[in-house]
Amino acid sequence: MQIALLIISILLIIIVLLQSGKAESAAQILSGNSTDLFKNRKERGSELVITRITMVLGAAFFIICLVYSFM
């Protein structure tokens, strides 16, 4: 169980780092210049696949942590 948790956490870190950022830079977020930061964007292609993989890995990590805590 610990090995599965380790593998999922490494994959989760890698997949999160592959995701593209929503804002161009942190300065735009802090200064408020980014008006389309929370704009409703449709994900397509590889971005959609990466988002779905992230959700599945996150759910698997959460479930394994819950199961492991009750053992």
Predicted model as a PDB file, atoms N, CA, C, CB and O in Angstrom, pLDDT in the B-factor column:
MODEL        1                                                                  
ATOM      1  N   MET A   1       0.837  -1.194   0.000  1.00 83.00           N  
ATOM      2  CA  MET A   1       0.000   0.000   0.000  1.00 83.00           C  
ATOM      3  C   MET A   1       0.877   1.252   0.000  1.00 83.00           C  
ATOM      4  CB  MET A   1      -0.950   0.002   1.221  1.00 83.00           C  
ATOM      5  O   MET A   1       0.549   2.243  -0.652  1.00 83.00           O  
ATOM      6  N   GLN A   2       1.984   1.205   0.727  1.00 89.00           N  
ATOM      7  CA  GLN A   2       2.873   2.370   0.785  1.00 89.00           C  
ATOM      8  C   GLN A   2       3.536   2.625  -0.564  1.00 89.00           C  
ATOM      9  CB  GLN A   2       3.944   2.174   1.866  1.00 89.00           C  
ATOM     10  O   GLN A   2       3.765   3.773  -0.944  1.00 89.00           O  
ATOM     11  N   ILE A   3       3.843   1.547  -1.286  1.00 94.00           N  
ATOM     12  CA  ILE A   3       4.469   1.709  -2.595  1.00 94.00           C  
ATOM     13  C   ILE A   3       3.486   2.337  -3.574  1.00 94.00           C  
ATOM     14  CB  ILE A   3       4.971   0.354  -3.130  1.00 94.00           C  
ATOM     15  O   ILE A   3       3.866   3.198  -4.368  1.00 94.00           O  
ATOM     16  N   ALA A   4       2.228   1.915  -3.525  1.00 93.00           N  
ATOM     17  CA  ALA A   4       1.207   2.502  -4.404  1.00 93.00           C  
ATOM     18  C   ALA A   4       1.013   3.976  -4.088  1.00 93.00           C  
ATOM     19  CB  ALA A   4      -0.130   1.753  -4.264  1.00 93.00           C  
ATOM     20  O   ALA A   4       0.853   4.790  -4.997  1.00 93.00           O  
ATOM     21  N   LEU A   5       1.026   4.322  -2.812  1.00 93.00           N  
ATOM     22  CA  LEU A   5       0.881   5.718  -2.401  1.00 93.00           C  
ATOM     23  C   LEU A   5       2.066   6.556  -2.879  1.00 93.00           C  
ATOM     24  CB  LEU A   5       0.747   5.814  -0.873  1.00 93.00           C  
ATOM     25  O   LEU A   5       1.894   7.695  -3.311  1.00 93.00           O  
ATOM     26  N   LEU A   6       3.255   5.992  -2.801  1.00 95.00           N  
ATOM     27  CA  LEU A   6       4.451   6.682  -3.269  1.00 95.00           C  
ATOM     28  C   LEU A   6       4.415   6.900  -4.773  1.00 95.00           C  
ATOM     29  CB  LEU A   6       5.695   5.899  -2.887  1.00 95.00           C  
ATOM     30  O   LEU A   6       4.744   7.987  -5.249  1.00 95.00           O  
ATOM     31  N   ILE A   7       4.023   5.885  -5.524  1.00 96.00           N  
ATOM     32  CA  ILE A   7       3.957   5.998  -6.989  1.00 96.00           C  
ATOM     33  C   ILE A   7       2.906   7.019  -7.398  1.00 96.00           C  
ATOM     34  CB  ILE A   7       3.644   4.628  -7.631  1.00 96.00           C  
ATOM     35  O   ILE A   7       3.158   7.843  -8.277  1.00 96.00           O  
ATOM     36  N   ILE A   8       1.733   6.978  -6.777  1.00 96.00           N  
ATOM     37  CA  ILE A   8       0.670   7.925  -7.111  1.00 96.00           C  
ATOM     38  C   ILE A   8       1.085   9.348  -6.771  1.00 96.00           C  
ATOM     39  CB  ILE A   8      -0.623   7.564  -6.376  1.00 96.00           C  
ATOM     40  O   ILE A   8       0.799  10.272  -7.532  1.00 96.00           O  
ATOM     41  N   SER A   9       1.751   9.537  -5.648  1.00 96.00           N  
ATOM     42  CA  SER A   9       2.160  10.894  -5.280  1.00 96.00           C  
ATOM     43  C   SER A   9       3.221  11.439  -6.231  1.00 96.00           C  
ATOM     44  CB  SER A   9       2.687  10.916  -3.847  1.00 96.00           C  
ATOM     45  O   SER A   9       3.199  12.629  -6.548  1.00 96.00           O  
ATOM     46  N   ILE A  10       4.143  10.610  -6.691  1.00 96.00           N  
ATOM     47  CA  ILE A  10       5.142  11.063  -7.664  1.00 96.00           C  
ATOM     48  C   ILE A  10       4.478  11.403  -8.993  1.00 96.00           C  
ATOM     49  CB  ILE A  10       6.226   9.986  -7.872  1.00 96.00           C  
ATOM     50  O   ILE A  10       4.786  12.429  -9.600  1.00 96.00           O  
ATOM     51  N   LEU A  11       3.563  10.542  -9.446  1.00 96.00           N  
ATOM     52  CA  LEU A  11       2.843  10.828 -10.690  1.00 96.00           C  
ATOM     53  C   LEU A  11       2.007  12.097 -10.572  1.00 96.00           C  
ATOM     54  CB  LEU A  11       1.946   9.649 -11.067  1.00 96.00           C  
ATOM     55  O   LEU A  11       1.913  12.870 -11.526  1.00 96.00           O  
ATOM     56  N   LEU A  12       1.408  12.311  -9.425  1.00 95.00           N  
ATOM     57  CA  LEU A  12       0.594  13.508  -9.198  1.00 95.00           C  
ATOM     58  C   LEU A  12       1.447  14.771  -9.252  1.00 95.00           C  
ATOM     59  CB  LEU A  12      -0.123  13.418  -7.846  1.00 95.00           C  
ATOM     60  O   LEU A  12       1.028  15.778  -9.821  1.00 95.00           O  
ATOM     61  N   ILE A  13       2.619  14.723  -8.675  1.00 94.00           N  
ATOM     62  CA  ILE A  13       3.525  15.873  -8.731  1.00 94.00           C  
ATOM     63  C   ILE A  13       3.927  16.163 -10.173  1.00 94.00           C  
ATOM     64  CB  ILE A  13       4.780  15.620  -7.866  1.00 94.00           C  
ATOM     65  O   ILE A  13       3.929  17.318 -10.599  1.00 94.00           O  
ATOM     66  N   ILE A  14       4.264  15.128 -10.918  1.00 94.00           N  
ATOM     67  CA  ILE A  14       4.685  15.315 -12.315  1.00 94.00           C  
ATOM     68  C   ILE A  14       3.554  15.880 -13.155  1.00 94.00           C  
ATOM     69  CB  ILE A  14       5.167  13.988 -12.916  1.00 94.00           C  
ATOM     70  O   ILE A  14       3.774  16.801 -13.941  1.00 94.00           O  
ATOM     71  N   ILE A  15       2.349  15.349 -13.005  1.00 93.00           N  
ATOM     72  CA  ILE A  15       1.228  15.782 -13.844  1.00 93.00           C  
ATOM     73  C   ILE A  15       0.796  17.203 -13.504  1.00 93.00           C  
ATOM     74  CB  ILE A  15       0.046  14.827 -13.685  1.00 93.00           C  
ATOM     75  O   ILE A  15       0.364  17.942 -14.388  1.00 93.00           O  
ATOM     76  N   VAL A  16       0.906  17.597 -12.235  1.00 90.00           N  
ATOM     77  CA  VAL A  16       0.564  18.966 -11.852  1.00 90.00           C  
ATOM     78  C   VAL A  16       1.577  19.943 -12.446  1.00 90.00           C  
ATOM     79  CB  VAL A  16       0.515  19.109 -10.311  1.00 90.00           C  
ATOM     80  O   VAL A  16       1.209  21.037 -12.872  1.00 90.00           O  
ATOM     81  N   LEU A  17       2.836  19.554 -12.476  1.00 90.00           N  
ATOM     82  CA  LEU A  17       3.856  20.421 -13.063  1.00 90.00           C  
ATOM     83  C   LEU A  17       3.694  20.559 -14.576  1.00 90.00           C  
ATOM     84  CB  LEU A  17       5.240  19.885 -12.743  1.00 90.00           C  
ATOM     85  O   LEU A  17       4.139  21.550 -15.153  1.00 90.00           O  
ATOM     86  N   LEU A  18       3.067  19.585 -15.221  1.00 87.00           N  
ATOM     87  CA  LEU A  18       2.838  19.652 -16.663  1.00 87.00           C  
ATOM     88  C   LEU A  18       1.679  20.570 -17.049  1.00 87.00           C  
ATOM     89  CB  LEU A  18       2.577  18.271 -17.196  1.00 87.00           C  
ATOM     90  O   LEU A  18       1.584  21.001 -18.199  1.00 87.00           O  
ATOM     91  N   GLN A  19       0.809  20.867 -16.103  1.00 84.00           N  
ATOM     92  CA  GLN A  19      -0.347  21.701 -16.413  1.00 84.00           C  
ATOM     93  C   GLN A  19       0.074  23.124 -16.720  1.00 84.00           C  
ATOM     94  CB  GLN A  19      -1.339  21.687 -15.260  1.00 84.00           C  
ATOM     95  O   GLN A  19       1.015  23.655 -16.131  1.00 84.00           O  
ATOM     96  N   SER A  20      -0.650  23.735 -17.662  1.00 70.00           N  
ATOM     97  CA  SER A  20      -0.348  25.125 -17.998  1.00 70.00           C  
ATOM     98  C   SER A  20      -0.977  26.051 -16.974  1.00 70.00           C  
ATOM     99  CB  SER A  20      -0.848  25.471 -19.416  1.00 70.00           C  
ATOM    100  O   SER A  20      -2.014  25.734 -16.390  1.00 70.00           O  
ATOM    101  N   GLY A  21      -0.347  27.194 -16.760  1.00 65.00           N  
ATOM    102  CA  GLY A  21      -0.851  28.154 -15.797  1.00 65.00           C  
ATOM    103  C   GLY A  21      -2.033  28.924 -16.353  1.00 65.00           C  
ATOM    104  O   GLY A  21      -2.149  29.106 -17.565  1.00 65.00           O  
ATOM    105  N   LYS A  22      -2.900  29.372 -15.476  1.00 56.00           N  
ATOM    106  CA  LYS A  22      -4.063  30.145 -15.899  1.00 56.00           C  
ATOM    107  C   LYS A  22      -3.711  31.614 -16.114  1.00 56.00           C  
ATOM    108  CB  LYS A  22      -5.179  30.024 -14.869  1.00 56.00           C  
ATOM    109  O   LYS A  22      -4.348  32.287 -16.924  1.00 56.00           O  
ATOM    110  N   ALA A  23      -2.728  32.108 -15.417  1.00 49.00           N  
ATOM    111  CA  ALA A  23      -2.333  33.512 -15.553  1.00 49.00           C  
ATOM    112  C   ALA A  23      -0.951  33.589 -16.196  1.00 49.00           C  
ATOM    113  CB  ALA A  23      -2.334  34.230 -14.168  1.00 49.00           C  
ATOM    114  O   ALA A  23      -0.171  32.639 -16.126  1.00 49.00           O  
ATOM    115  N   GLU A  24      -0.661  34.701 -16.810  1.00 52.00           N  
ATOM    116  CA  GLU A  24       0.622  34.875 -17.475  1.00 52.00           C  
ATOM    117  C   GLU A  24       1.761  35.013 -16.473  1.00 52.00           C  
ATOM    118  CB  GLU A  24       0.580  36.090 -18.383  1.00 52.00           C  
ATOM    119  O   GLU A  24       2.836  34.447 -16.674  1.00 52.00           O  
ATOM    120  N   SER A  25       1.537  35.749 -15.412  1.00 54.00           N  
ATOM    121  CA  SER A  25       2.576  35.891 -14.396  1.00 54.00           C  
ATOM    122  C   SER A  25       1.929  36.206 -13.053  1.00 54.00           C  
ATOM    123  CB  SER A  25       3.591  36.999 -14.789  1.00 54.00           C  
ATOM    124  O   SER A  25       0.768  36.607 -12.967  1.00 54.00           O  
ATOM    125  N   ALA A  26       2.720  36.008 -12.023  1.00 56.00           N  
ATOM    126  CA  ALA A  26       2.207  36.265 -10.677  1.00 56.00           C  
ATOM    127  C   ALA A  26       1.983  37.758 -10.446  1.00 56.00           C  
ATOM    128  CB  ALA A  26       3.174  35.711  -9.625  1.00 56.00           C  
ATOM    129  O   ALA A  26       1.144  38.140  -9.629  1.00 56.00           O  
ATOM    130  N   ALA A  27       2.719  38.596 -11.153  1.00 56.00           N  
ATOM    131  CA  ALA A  27       2.554  40.040 -10.992  1.00 56.00           C  
ATOM    132  C   ALA A  27       1.180  40.494 -11.457  1.00 56.00           C  
ATOM    133  CB  ALA A  27       3.636  40.789 -11.763  1.00 56.00           C  
ATOM    134  O   ALA A  27       0.593  41.400 -10.866  1.00 56.00           O  
ATOM    135  N   GLN A  28       0.663  39.875 -12.506  1.00 56.00           N  
ATOM    136  CA  GLN A  28      -0.672  40.238 -12.980  1.00 56.00           C  
ATOM    137  C   GLN A  28      -1.744  39.848 -11.968  1.00 56.00           C  
ATOM    138  CB  GLN A  28      -0.956  39.571 -14.326  1.00 56.00           C  
ATOM    139  O   GLN A  28      -2.745  40.548 -11.816  1.00 56.00           O  
ATOM    140  N   ILE A  29      -1.535  38.748 -11.289  1.00 57.00           N  
ATOM    141  CA  ILE A  29      -2.509  38.319 -10.284  1.00 57.00           C  
ATOM    142  C   ILE A  29      -2.510  39.297  -9.113  1.00 57.00           C  
ATOM    143  CB  ILE A  29      -2.196  36.884  -9.791  1.00 57.00           C  
ATOM    144  O   ILE A  29      -3.567  39.705  -8.631  1.00 57.00           O  
ATOM    145  N   LEU A  30      -1.319  39.665  -8.665  1.00 62.00           N  
ATOM    146  CA  LEU A  30      -1.221  40.539  -7.493  1.00 62.00           C  
ATOM    147  C   LEU A  30      -1.685  41.957  -7.787  1.00 62.00           C  
ATOM    148  CB  LEU A  30       0.205  40.569  -6.987  1.00 62.00           C  
ATOM    149  O   LEU A  30      -2.278  42.607  -6.926  1.00 62.00           O  
ATOM    150  N   SER A  31      -1.418  42.446  -9.008  1.00 63.00           N  
ATOM    151  CA  SER A  31      -1.800  43.816  -9.336  1.00 63.00           C  
ATOM    152  C   SER A  31      -3.246  43.913  -9.821  1.00 63.00           C  
ATOM    153  CB  SER A  31      -0.868  44.373 -10.394  1.00 63.00           C  
ATOM    154  O   SER A  31      -3.817  45.004  -9.847  1.00 63.00           O  
ATOM    155  N   GLY A  32      -3.832  42.801 -10.197  1.00 60.00           N  
ATOM    156  CA  GLY A  32      -5.222  42.820 -10.646  1.00 60.00           C  
ATOM    157  C   GLY A  32      -5.374  43.170 -12.110  1.00 60.00           C  
ATOM    158  O   GLY A  32      -6.479  43.492 -12.547  1.00 60.00           O  
ATOM    159  N   ASN A  33      -4.306  43.118 -12.878  1.00 58.00           N  
ATOM    160  CA  ASN A  33      -4.377  43.472 -14.292  1.00 58.00           C  
ATOM    161  C   ASN A  33      -4.952  42.363 -15.163  1.00 58.00           C  
ATOM    162  CB  ASN A  33      -3.013  43.836 -14.788  1.00 58.00           C  
ATOM    163  O   ASN A  33      -5.335  42.609 -16.306  1.00 58.00           O  
ATOM    164  N   SER A  34      -5.012  41.180 -14.648  1.00 54.00           N  
ATOM    165  CA  SER A  34      -5.509  40.057 -15.435  1.00 54.00           C  
ATOM    166  C   SER A  34      -7.020  39.968 -15.295  1.00 54.00           C  
ATOM    167  CB  SER A  34      -4.840  38.733 -14.995  1.00 54.00           C  
ATOM    168  O   SER A  34      -7.516  39.449 -14.295  1.00 54.00           O  
ATOM    169  N   THR A  35      -7.759  40.465 -16.279  1.00 55.00           N  
ATOM    170  CA  THR A  35      -9.214  40.459 -16.200  1.00 55.00           C  
ATOM    171  C   THR A  35      -9.804  39.124 -16.603  1.00 55.00           C  
ATOM    172  CB  THR A  35      -9.785  41.548 -17.068  1.00 55.00           C  
ATOM    173  O   THR A  35     -10.922  38.794 -16.206  1.00 55.00           O  
ATOM    174  N   ASP A  36      -9.069  38.350 -17.388  1.00 56.00           N  
ATOM    175  CA  ASP A  36      -9.612  37.065 -17.834  1.00 56.00           C  
ATOM    176  C   ASP A  36      -9.015  35.896 -17.049  1.00 56.00           C  
ATOM    177  CB  ASP A  36      -9.352  36.875 -19.329  1.00 56.00           C  
ATOM    178  O   ASP A  36      -8.949  34.779 -17.563  1.00 56.00           O  
ATOM    179  N   LEU A  37      -8.580  36.140 -15.814  1.00 53.00           N  
ATOM    180  CA  LEU A  37      -7.986  35.089 -15.001  1.00 53.00           C  
ATOM    181  C   LEU A  37      -8.994  33.986 -14.711  1.00 53.00           C  
ATOM    182  CB  LEU A  37      -7.449  35.667 -13.696  1.00 53.00           C  
ATOM    183  O   LEU A  37      -8.673  32.804 -14.832  1.00 53.00           O  
ATOM    184  N   PHE A  38     -10.194  34.357 -14.336  1.00 54.00           N  
ATOM    185  CA  PHE A  38     -11.213  33.371 -14.005  1.00 54.00           C  
ATOM    186  C   PHE A  38     -12.238  33.223 -15.111  1.00 54.00           C  
ATOM    187  CB  PHE A  38     -11.901  33.745 -12.719  1.00 54.00           C  
ATOM    188  O   PHE A  38     -13.366  32.796 -14.864  1.00 54.00           O  
ATOM    189  N   LYS A  39     -11.859  33.567 -16.304  1.00 59.00           N  
ATOM    190  CA  LYS A  39     -12.741  33.448 -17.456  1.00 59.00           C  
ATOM    191  C   LYS A  39     -13.040  31.971 -17.719  1.00 59.00           C  
ATOM    192  CB  LYS A  39     -12.107  34.113 -18.706  1.00 59.00           C  
ATOM    193  O   LYS A  39     -12.180  31.112 -17.520  1.00 59.00           O  
ATOM    194  N   ASN A  40     -14.229  31.690 -18.154  1.00 60.00           N  
ATOM    195  CA  ASN A  40     -14.635  30.320 -18.420  1.00 60.00           C  
ATOM    196  C   ASN A  40     -13.956  29.836 -19.699  1.00 60.00           C  
ATOM    197  CB  ASN A  40     -16.178  30.210 -18.537  1.00 60.00           C  
ATOM    198  O   ASN A  40     -14.340  30.225 -20.801  1.00 60.00           O  
ATOM    199  N   ARG A  41     -12.934  28.975 -19.539  1.00 63.00           N  
ATOM    200  CA  ARG A  41     -12.196  28.446 -20.666  1.00 63.00           C  
ATOM    201  C   ARG A  41     -12.564  26.997 -20.885  1.00 63.00           C  
ATOM    202  CB  ARG A  41     -10.695  28.593 -20.451  1.00 63.00           C  
ATOM    203  O   ARG A  41     -12.773  26.247 -19.932  1.00 63.00           O  
ATOM    204  N   LYS A  42     -12.642  26.607 -22.141  1.00 68.00           N  
ATOM    205  CA  LYS A  42     -12.852  25.203 -22.450  1.00 68.00           C  
ATOM    206  C   LYS A  42     -11.507  24.543 -22.658  1.00 68.00           C  
ATOM    207  CB  LYS A  42     -13.749  25.030 -23.694  1.00 68.00           C  
ATOM    208  O   LYS A  42     -10.659  25.043 -23.397  1.00 68.00           O  
ATOM    209  N   GLU A  43     -11.328  23.427 -22.005  1.00 67.00           N  
ATOM    210  CA  GLU A  43     -10.097  22.676 -22.192  1.00 67.00           C  
ATOM    211  C   GLU A  43     -10.278  21.728 -23.360  1.00 67.00           C  
ATOM    212  CB  GLU A  43      -9.709  21.904 -20.907  1.00 67.00           C  
ATOM    213  O   GLU A  43     -11.337  21.125 -23.532  1.00 67.00           O  
ATOM    214  N   ARG A  44      -9.236  21.606 -24.156  1.00 77.00           N  
ATOM    215  CA  ARG A  44      -9.303  20.730 -25.325  1.00 77.00           C  
ATOM    216  C   ARG A  44      -8.016  19.950 -25.457  1.00 77.00           C  
ATOM    217  CB  ARG A  44      -9.572  21.536 -26.605  1.00 77.00           C  
ATOM    218  O   ARG A  44      -6.955  20.386 -25.011  1.00 77.00           O  
ATOM    219  N   GLY A  45      -8.126  18.804 -26.069  1.00 84.00           N  
ATOM    220  CA  GLY A  45      -6.954  18.011 -26.407  1.00 84.00           C  
ATOM    221  C   GLY A  45      -6.176  17.537 -25.201  1.00 84.00           C  
ATOM    222  O   GLY A  45      -6.733  16.971 -24.260  1.00 84.00           O  
ATOM    223  N   SER A  46      -4.876  17.777 -25.244  1.00 84.00           N  
ATOM    224  CA  SER A  46      -3.992  17.268 -24.198  1.00 84.00           C  
ATOM    225  C   SER A  46      -4.267  17.927 -22.855  1.00 84.00           C  
ATOM    226  CB  SER A  46      -2.541  17.482 -24.588  1.00 84.00           C  
ATOM    227  O   SER A  46      -4.060  17.306 -21.812  1.00 84.00           O  
ATOM    228  N   GLU A  47      -4.727  19.168 -22.860  1.00 85.00           N  
ATOM    229  CA  GLU A  47      -5.035  19.859 -21.600  1.00 85.00           C  
ATOM    230  C   GLU A  47      -6.190  19.173 -20.879  1.00 85.00           C  
ATOM    231  CB  GLU A  47      -5.381  21.341 -21.863  1.00 85.00           C  
ATOM    232  O   GLU A  47      -6.180  19.068 -19.652  1.00 85.00           O  
ATOM    233  N   LEU A  48      -7.176  18.710 -21.626  1.00 87.00           N  
ATOM    234  CA  LEU A  48      -8.305  17.989 -21.039  1.00 87.00           C  
ATOM    235  C   LEU A  48      -7.854  16.648 -20.477  1.00 87.00           C  
ATOM    236  CB  LEU A  48      -9.413  17.781 -22.081  1.00 87.00           C  
ATOM    237  O   LEU A  48      -8.301  16.247 -19.402  1.00 87.00           O  
ATOM    238  N   VAL A  49      -6.981  15.955 -21.186  1.00 90.00           N  
ATOM    239  CA  VAL A  49      -6.474  14.664 -20.732  1.00 90.00           C  
ATOM    240  C   VAL A  49      -5.675  14.835 -19.436  1.00 90.00           C  
ATOM    241  CB  VAL A  49      -5.598  14.009 -21.825  1.00 90.00           C  
ATOM    242  O   VAL A  49      -5.834  14.054 -18.498  1.00 90.00           O  
ATOM    243  N   ILE A  50      -4.824  15.851 -19.389  1.00 91.00           N  
ATOM    244  CA  ILE A  50      -4.015  16.101 -18.198  1.00 91.00           C  
ATOM    245  C   ILE A  50      -4.902  16.449 -17.005  1.00 91.00           C  
ATOM    246  CB  ILE A  50      -3.007  17.234 -18.461  1.00 91.00           C  
ATOM    247  O   ILE A  50      -4.634  16.018 -15.884  1.00 91.00           O  
ATOM    248  N   THR A  51      -5.954  17.226 -17.244  1.00 89.00           N  
ATOM    249  CA  THR A  51      -6.882  17.571 -16.157  1.00 89.00           C  
ATOM    250  C   THR A  51      -7.593  16.332 -15.624  1.00 89.00           C  
ATOM    251  CB  THR A  51      -7.916  18.599 -16.641  1.00 89.00           C  
ATOM    252  O   THR A  51      -7.749  16.175 -14.414  1.00 89.00           O  
ATOM    253  N   ARG A  52      -8.018  15.463 -16.517  1.00 92.00           N  
ATOM    254  CA  ARG A  52      -8.710  14.250 -16.070  1.00 92.00           C  
ATOM    255  C   ARG A  52      -7.772  13.298 -15.340  1.00 92.00           C  
ATOM    256  CB  ARG A  52      -9.342  13.537 -17.258  1.00 92.00           C  
ATOM    257  O   ARG A  52      -8.166  12.676 -14.354  1.00 92.00           O  
ATOM    258  N   ILE A  53      -6.539  13.180 -15.815  1.00 94.00           N  
ATOM    259  CA  ILE A  53      -5.563  12.336 -15.127  1.00 94.00           C  
ATOM    260  C   ILE A  53      -5.294  12.883 -13.729  1.00 94.00           C  
ATOM    261  CB  ILE A  53      -4.248  12.248 -15.936  1.00 94.00           C  
ATOM    262  O   ILE A  53      -5.162  12.117 -12.775  1.00 94.00           O  
ATOM    263  N   THR A  54      -5.214  14.207 -13.607  1.00 94.00           N  
ATOM    264  CA  THR A  54      -4.992  14.828 -12.309  1.00 94.00           C  
ATOM    265  C   THR A  54      -6.136  14.520 -11.349  1.00 94.00           C  
ATOM    266  CB  THR A  54      -4.827  16.336 -12.465  1.00 94.00           C  
ATOM    267  O   THR A  54      -5.907  14.216 -10.178  1.00 94.00           O  
ATOM    268  N   MET A  55      -7.364  14.601 -11.847  1.00 94.00           N  
ATOM    269  CA  MET A  55      -8.519  14.303 -10.989  1.00 94.00           C  
ATOM    270  C   MET A  55      -8.516  12.842 -10.546  1.00 94.00           C  
ATOM    271  CB  MET A  55      -9.830  14.625 -11.724  1.00 94.00           C  
ATOM    272  O   MET A  55      -8.802  12.552  -9.384  1.00 94.00           O  
ATOM    273  N   VAL A  56      -8.200  11.925 -11.445  1.00 96.00           N  
ATOM    274  CA  VAL A  56      -8.185  10.498 -11.107  1.00 96.00           C  
ATOM    275  C   VAL A  56      -7.075  10.195 -10.103  1.00 96.00           C  
ATOM    276  CB  VAL A  56      -8.002   9.641 -12.378  1.00 96.00           C  
ATOM    277  O   VAL A  56      -7.295   9.474  -9.129  1.00 96.00           O  
ATOM    278  N   LEU A  57      -5.882  10.745 -10.340  1.00 96.00           N  
ATOM    279  CA  LEU A  57      -4.774  10.512  -9.408  1.00 96.00           C  
ATOM    280  C   LEU A  57      -5.050  11.136  -8.043  1.00 96.00           C  
ATOM    281  CB  LEU A  57      -3.472  11.074  -9.983  1.00 96.00           C  
ATOM    282  O   LEU A  57      -4.711  10.550  -7.015  1.00 96.00           O  
ATOM    283  N   GLY A  58      -5.658  12.313  -8.025  1.00 95.00           N  
ATOM    284  CA  GLY A  58      -6.007  12.948  -6.759  1.00 95.00           C  
ATOM    285  C   GLY A  58      -7.023  12.140  -5.978  1.00 95.00           C  
ATOM    286  O   GLY A  58      -6.895  11.982  -4.764  1.00 95.00           O  
ATOM    287  N   ALA A  59      -8.032  11.626  -6.668  1.00 96.00           N  
ATOM    288  CA  ALA A  59      -9.044  10.799  -6.006  1.00 96.00           C  
ATOM    289  C   ALA A  59      -8.434   9.501  -5.496  1.00 96.00           C  
ATOM    290  CB  ALA A  59     -10.203  10.494  -6.964  1.00 96.00           C  
ATOM    291  O   ALA A  59      -8.747   9.058  -4.390  1.00 96.00           O  
ATOM    292  N   ALA A  60      -7.567   8.891  -6.293  1.00 96.00           N  
ATOM    293  CA  ALA A  60      -6.911   7.651  -5.865  1.00 96.00           C  
ATOM    294  C   ALA A  60      -6.021   7.896  -4.654  1.00 96.00           C  
ATOM    295  CB  ALA A  60      -6.083   7.056  -7.014  1.00 96.00           C  
ATOM    296  O   ALA A  60      -5.989   7.082  -3.731  1.00 96.00           O  
ATOM    297  N   PHE A  61      -5.305   9.007  -4.651  1.00 95.00           N  
ATOM    298  CA  PHE A  61      -4.456   9.364  -3.511  1.00 95.00           C  
ATOM    299  C   PHE A  61      -5.295   9.544  -2.253  1.00 95.00           C  
ATOM    300  CB  PHE A  61      -3.663  10.650  -3.808  1.00 95.00           C  
ATOM    301  O   PHE A  61      -4.930   9.052  -1.185  1.00 95.00           O  
ATOM    302  N   PHE A  62      -6.415  10.246  -2.376  1.00 96.00           N  
ATOM    303  CA  PHE A  62      -7.305  10.492  -1.243  1.00 96.00           C  
ATOM    304  C   PHE A  62      -7.874   9.188  -0.699  1.00 96.00           C  
ATOM    305  CB  PHE A  62      -8.442  11.430  -1.653  1.00 96.00           C  
ATOM    306  O   PHE A  62      -7.889   8.976   0.513  1.00 96.00           O  
ATOM    307  N   ILE A  63      -8.339   8.318  -1.580  1.00 95.00           N  
ATOM    308  CA  ILE A  63      -8.949   7.054  -1.161  1.00 95.00           C  
ATOM    309  C   ILE A  63      -7.919   6.148  -0.495  1.00 95.00           C  
ATOM    310  CB  ILE A  63      -9.583   6.338  -2.364  1.00 95.00           C  
ATOM    311  O   ILE A  63      -8.198   5.531   0.533  1.00 95.00           O  
ATOM    312  N   ILE A  64      -6.720   6.071  -1.091  1.00 94.00           N  
ATOM    313  CA  ILE A  64      -5.676   5.226  -0.495  1.00 94.00           C  
ATOM    314  C   ILE A  64      -5.269   5.763   0.871  1.00 94.00           C  
ATOM    315  CB  ILE A  64      -4.445   5.146  -1.422  1.00 94.00           C  
ATOM    316  O   ILE A  64      -5.021   4.983   1.791  1.00 94.00           O  
ATOM    317  N   CYS A  65      -5.198   7.075   1.015  1.00 94.00           N  
ATOM    318  CA  CYS A  65      -4.866   7.653   2.331  1.00 94.00           C  
ATOM    319  C   CYS A  65      -5.936   7.337   3.368  1.00 94.00           C  
ATOM    320  CB  CYS A  65      -4.691   9.173   2.218  1.00 94.00           C  
ATOM    321  O   CYS A  65      -5.617   7.043   4.520  1.00 94.00           O  
ATOM    322  N   LEU A  66      -7.204   7.396   2.965  1.00 95.00           N  
ATOM    323  CA  LEU A  66      -8.285   7.054   3.901  1.00 95.00           C  
ATOM    324  C   LEU A  66      -8.230   5.588   4.299  1.00 95.00           C  
ATOM    325  CB  LEU A  66      -9.651   7.371   3.282  1.00 95.00           C  
ATOM    326  O   LEU A  66      -8.356   5.257   5.479  1.00 95.00           O  
ATOM    327  N   VAL A  67      -8.044   4.713   3.329  1.00 93.00           N  
ATOM    328  CA  VAL A  67      -7.979   3.279   3.621  1.00 93.00           C  
ATOM    329  C   VAL A  67      -6.779   2.978   4.508  1.00 93.00           C  
ATOM    330  CB  VAL A  67      -7.901   2.456   2.317  1.00 93.00           C  
ATOM    331  O   VAL A  67      -6.871   2.189   5.448  1.00 93.00           O  
ATOM    332  N   TYR A  68      -5.658   3.611   4.202  1.00 91.00           N  
ATOM    333  CA  TYR A  68      -4.431   3.372   4.970  1.00 91.00           C  
ATOM    334  C   TYR A  68      -4.551   3.880   6.405  1.00 91.00           C  
ATOM    335  CB  TYR A  68      -3.240   4.042   4.284  1.00 91.00           C  
ATOM    336  O   TYR A  68      -3.953   3.305   7.315  1.00 91.00           O  
ATOM    337  N   SER A  69      -5.315   4.946   6.618  1.00 91.00           N  
ATOM    338  CA  SER A  69      -5.456   5.489   7.974  1.00 91.00           C  
ATOM    339  C   SER A  69      -6.338   4.603   8.857  1.00 91.00           C  
ATOM    340  CB  SER A  69      -6.038   6.899   7.914  1.00 91.00           C  
ATOM    341  O   SER A  69      -6.209   4.634  10.081  1.00 91.00           O  
ATOM    342  N   PHE A  70      -7.224   3.823   8.257  1.00 90.00           N  
ATOM    343  CA  PHE A  70      -8.098   2.955   9.041  1.00 90.00           C  
ATOM    344  C   PHE A  70      -7.513   1.576   9.271  1.00 90.00           C  
ATOM    345  CB  PHE A  70      -9.424   2.822   8.364  1.00 90.00           C  
ATOM    346  O   PHE A  70      -8.129   0.755   9.950  1.00 90.00           O  
ATOM    347  N   MET A  71      -6.352   1.304   8.729  1.00 85.00           N  
ATOM    348  CA  MET A  71      -5.711  -0.021   8.910  1.00 85.00           C  
ATOM    349  C   MET A  71      -4.890  -0.051  10.174  1.00 85.00           C  
ATOM    350  CB  MET A  71      -4.818  -0.373   7.705  1.00 85.00           C  
ATOM    351  O   MET A  71      -4.282  -1.073  10.491  1.00 85.00           O  
TER     352      MET A  71                                                      
ENDMDL                                                                          
END                                                                             
